[in-house]
Amino acid sequence: MSAPALHQLGGHLADGVHVLPLRVYYEDTDAAGIVYYANWLRFLERGRTELLRSLGQQHSALRDAKGINWVVRRCTIDYLKPARLDDVIEIVTHCGELRGASLDMIQQARRDGEILVSAELLVACMGRDGRPVRLPVEAREALATLGRALPPRSRHIQV
C-alpha cells in the first residue's frame, strides 16, 4: 500500500489531536440500524491505536521490544446521539495528563462536527508480569507534543 493510502487509513494529526475517519458498516449496527453501544468502544480503541501509530509508537513494537501493553483502567462514556448504517464518523482523540505509568485520553465520535459519543479514559502501561510500568520515554515525549484541547468533565480525571 502506498504511503498516502496508509496515511488516510490511519487518520491524521490536526491542531494537537488525532482524527480517524470511519464508515459505519452493517456489522456495526443493531436490529434498529444504529451503531450497537459496545461497538463504540472498538471505534475508540482504533482511534487511540492510530494516534500512537501516527506518533511512531505502534502497540506491537512496544510489546515486542519493551514488553509493554496498553490497558484501559477506567472508561466513562456518554452516548449522546446515534450513528446509522453508512454514516461517516470521525474519532477525535486528545491526550490529557501524563503520569508515571498512565495517561488520560479524551475522545469524541463526531458526524459533521456534531458530537455523538464522548469518552474519558485512564490508560495504563502494563509489563509482561501484569504490573504497571512507566510510560516509555519515547511515547511520553511524543504524546507531550499533542495539545490538551478538551478538558475532561469527569471529577476522576485531571488535566
Buried (B, 14 or more C-beta within 10 A) or exposed (E): EEEEEEEEEBBEBEEEBBBBEBEBEEEBBEEEEBBEEEBBBEBBBBBBBBBBBBBEBEBEEBEEEBEBBBEBEBBBBEEEEBBEBEBEBBBBBBBBEBBEBBBBBBBBBBBEEEEBBBBBBBBBBBBEEEEEBBBBEEBBEBBEEBEBEBBBEBEEBEB
